[in-house]
Structures are given as structure tokens and as C-alpha cells.
Amino acid sequence: MTKGRYVRGVVAALAAMSVAGMAQADGHKVAENDLLNATLWTQTSVEFNASAMAAYKLAEVMLDRALADKSWTAALEQGGDYQGKPPAVILDVDETVLDNSEYEAWLIKAKKSYSSKTWMPYVDEAISKPIPGSKEFIDYARSKGVEIFYVSNRKAPGEAGTRKNLKDLGYYINEKMDTVLLRNEQEGWGSAKSTRRAHVAKDYRVLLLLGDNLGDFVDAKGASLADRDAILSKYKDNWSSKWITIANPMYGSWEGAAFGYKWKASGDEKRQMKLESMKYWEPKE
């Protein structure tokens, strides 16, 4: 081995030892967490910001098409004789308009799982950040005379914090009527959003649906992976035209579908079921 190679080898070894030392300072090892990469990507990557901005720019294009076509509706719950109704769009809130990755990051740091006991105080603090492109789209829609409805599965007691968060960030909220429609706010408004979409569609022509989860577009509670694929195929003409999706790798029904919605299973059990739900490349020997 040459002297130069030896020196480079020593330097590399010392660097590796330094990194390992940082990860295990005072005997502490950084715990593995399934949420880490997804939250890191959402919170720090240019790619997430760019994809969200692109989705909302597409929404502007489709909004103009919808306004020009009186037969256009994005809501399966629309019903008949809607062509003359005033136009509206429906947006989910979490990870569609508001970025809650700081809460997800806290879960990782605190070694905790989602719980209403920690989520509700976070909602009440009204500190979520905006999803890139969302406010610009909402402002554009308002400039075209389109009403904005927020249909969220945040629970009804969180409405004050939700409204404050949106207003503090400059998002439009109609003060003359309730356009922030939360879970259990009225009888029959459960986690499935079809009743709230129907509530909006009763008086408005719904031009677009925007969300990060399958349930923001069609009720699919308990849908298996195969069921979800079938829904994607059935409504193929709606995706990226009437239905605009914001990427959310941190959580959603996609995760539950991978382990049969067995949320009470242990972390190891859920992880094994996730592994079993994937397709694998088999290298040739």
C-alpha cells in the first residue's frame, strides 16, 4: 500500500468513527423510525416543494377549464341540475393546505405515535406552515369568483385553532357562512367525507377536489390494496383533472391498507406486513 493510500484510509476511518461517535454519544444510539425519511423529505426537500407547486399550478389550469364547462363537476355527490349553481372548490386541510411535518418530526424525536392527546394541543397552537402553492391557488380561485370550502377530518373542537392558523397565514375564509367543515361538526359528519361533499354540492357546483388521501375524493374506508387500485382505475378520468393530489408519504390510508388496518398490531408486526405487501426484484444467480 502506498503512503498516500494509507493516509487516506486513516482519514476515512477516523471520519467514520467520528460519525459513529455522534450517533452514539454518551452511549445513546439513534433509534430507527419508519417515519424519519418521509418526514425529512416532506420538510426539507426541494422535490416536495416543487411537486406541491406543480400540483397547484395544474389546479389553476383545470379550474379555468371547469369554469368554461357548465357540465363539469368533481363531486360524485353532486346530483342533478347543478349547472347553474355557483362554483366552489373543496380542499382537505392537513398536508394539503397546512404542513404539519413539525408535529410528525416531534413524534420521531419523542419516540411516540399519533395520539389525539398530543395532536389537539398542536392544532390549538395554530403553528402549521403552508403547503407550497396552496395559498396562490386559493387566491387565484377567489379572483375567479369561486367559493373555497375546507373539508378536514380534524375534530370539531379544533375549529378555532384551524381557523386561526389559516387566517394567520393569509388564507381566505368566508366569514358570512361556515366553510370550514370538520369531523363530527354536525350529525352524520364522520370520518368519511361524502356527507360533507354532498353538503357543499347541494348549493354549489364543485369544480375541483384537492387532497392528499384517497378519502378526500371518494369514500374508501377499509379498502384493500386491490380495492384501491380498482378505484384508481375506475376514476382514471378524474385524476389530475378534477381531482388533484398532493404527495404525503408521512401517513394516510395507503399505510393502513398495507397491513389490513390492524393499527393495534405491534410495530414489528406492521412492518412485516408492509414487507409482505411489496413486490420484489429477484436477481438472477
Backbone hydrogen bonds, N-H to C=O, Kabsch-Sander energy under -0.5 kcal/mol:
donor,donor_aa,acceptor,acceptor_aa,energy
6,Y,2,T,-2.2
7,V,3,K,-2.5
8,R,4,G,-2.4
9,G,5,R,-2.4
10,V,6,Y,-2.3
11,V,7,V,-2.6
12,A,8,R,-2.5
13,A,9,G,-2.2
14,L,10,V,-2.5
15,A,11,V,-2.3
16,A,12,A,-2.4
17,M,13,A,-2.3
18,S,14,L,-2.2
19,V,15,A,-2.3
20,A,16,A,-2.5
21,G,17,M,-2.2
22,M,18,S,-2.1
23,A,19,V,-2.1
24,Q,20,A,-1.4
25,A,22,M,-0.8
27,G,24,Q,-1.7
28,H,25,A,-1.9
30,V,23,A,-0.6
36,L,33,N,-1.5
39,T,35,L,-2.2
40,L,36,L,-2.7
41,W,37,N,-2.6
42,T,38,A,-2.2
43,Q,39,T,-2.6
44,T,40,L,-2.4
45,S,41,W,-1.7
49,N,45,S,-1.5
50,A,46,V,-3.0
51,S,47,E,-2.3
52,A,48,F,-2.4
53,M,49,N,-2.4
54,A,50,A,-2.3
55,A,51,S,-2.1
56,Y,52,A,-2.2
57,K,53,M,-2.1
58,L,54,A,-2.4
59,A,55,A,-1.8
60,E,56,Y,-1.5
61,V,57,K,-1.6
62,M,58,L,-2.5
63,L,59,A,-2.2
64,D,60,E,-1.8
65,R,61,V,-1.5
66,A,62,M,-2.6
67,L,63,L,-2.5
68,A,64,D,-1.5
69,D,65,R,-0.7
69,D,66,A,-0.8
70,K,68,A,-0.6
72,W,69,D,-2.0
74,A,206,V,-3.2
75,A,206,V,-0.5
76,L,74,A,-0.6
78,Q,75,A,-1.6
85,K,82,Y,-1.9
88,A,205,R,-2.2
89,V,147,E,-2.2
90,I,208,L,-2.3
91,L,149,F,-2.9
92,D,210,L,-2.4
95,E,98,L,-3.4
96,T,93,V,-1.7
97,V,93,V,-3.0
98,L,93,V,-2.7
99,D,129,K,-4.1
100,N,98,L,-0.7
103,Y,100,N,-1.0
104,E,100,N,-1.6
105,A,101,S,-2.6
106,W,102,E,-1.8
107,L,103,Y,-2.1
108,I,104,E,-1.7
109,K,105,A,-2.5
110,A,106,W,-3.1
111,K,107,L,-0.6
111,K,108,I,-0.8
112,K,107,L,-2.6
118,T,115,S,-1.3
119,W,115,S,-2.9
120,M,116,S,-2.3
122,Y,118,T,-1.3
123,V,119,W,-2.4
124,D,120,M,-2.6
125,E,121,P,-1.4
126,A,122,Y,-0.7
126,A,123,V,-1.2
127,I,122,Y,-0.6
129,K,99,D,-1.8
131,I,97,V,-2.7
134,S,131,I,-2.1
137,F,133,G,-2.0
138,I,134,S,-2.4
139,D,135,K,-2.9
140,Y,136,E,-2.0
141,A,137,F,-2.8
142,R,138,I,-2.4
143,S,139,D,-1.9
144,K,140,Y,-0.8
144,K,141,A,-0.9
145,G,142,R,-1.9
146,V,141,A,-2.3
147,E,87,P,-2.3
149,F,89,V,-2.3
149,F,147,E,-0.5
150,Y,179,T,-3.3
151,V,91,L,-2.3
151,V,149,F,-0.6
152,S,150,Y,-0.7
152,S,181,L,-1.8
156,A,183,R,-1.7
158,G,155,K,-2.6
159,E,156,A,-2.0
162,T,158,G,-2.2
163,R,159,E,-3.0
164,K,160,A,-2.4
165,N,161,G,-2.4
166,L,162,T,-2.4
167,K,163,R,-2.8
168,D,164,K,-3.0
169,L,165,N,-1.4
170,G,167,K,-1.6
171,Y,166,L,-2.7
175,E,173,I,-0.5
179,T,177,M,-0.8
181,L,150,Y,-3.0
181,L,179,T,-0.7
182,L,180,V,-0.8
183,R,152,S,-0.5
183,R,154,R,-2.0
184,N,189,W,-4.1
185,E,182,L,-1.6
189,W,186,Q,-2.1
190,G,188,G,-1.4
197,R,193,K,-2.5
198,A,194,S,-2.5
199,H,195,T,-1.7
200,V,196,R,-1.8
201,A,197,R,-2.8
202,K,198,A,-1.4
203,D,200,V,-1.4
204,Y,200,V,-1.5
205,R,86,P,-2.7
206,V,204,Y,-0.8
207,L,88,A,-3.2
207,L,205,R,-0.7
208,L,88,A,-0.6
209,L,242,K,-2.3
210,L,90,I,-2.2
211,G,244,I,-2.0
216,D,213,N,-2.3
217,F,214,L,-1.9
218,V,214,L,-2.0
223,A,220,A,-2.1
228,R,224,S,-2.5
229,D,225,L,-2.0
230,A,226,A,-2.0
231,I,227,D,-2.1
232,L,228,R,-2.3
233,S,229,D,-2.1
234,K,230,A,-2.7
235,Y,231,I,-2.1
236,K,233,S,-1.5
238,N,235,Y,-2.0
239,W,235,Y,-1.2
240,S,243,W,-2.7
241,S,238,N,-1.9
242,K,238,N,-1.5
243,W,238,N,-2.9
244,I,209,L,-2.6
244,I,242,K,-0.5
246,I,211,G,-2.4
255,E,252,G,-1.1
256,G,252,G,-1.1
257,A,253,S,-2.4
258,A,254,W,-0.9
258,A,255,E,-0.7
259,F,255,E,-0.7
259,F,256,G,-1.0
260,G,257,A,-1.0
261,Y,256,G,-3.5
262,K,259,F,-1.4
263,W,261,Y,-1.8
265,A,262,K,-1.8
270,K,266,S,-2.6
271,R,267,G,-2.4
272,Q,268,D,-2.2
273,M,269,E,-2.1
274,K,270,K,-2.2
275,L,271,R,-2.2
276,E,272,Q,-2.1
277,S,273,M,-1.1
277,S,274,K,-0.5
278,M,274,K,-0.6
278,M,275,L,-1.0
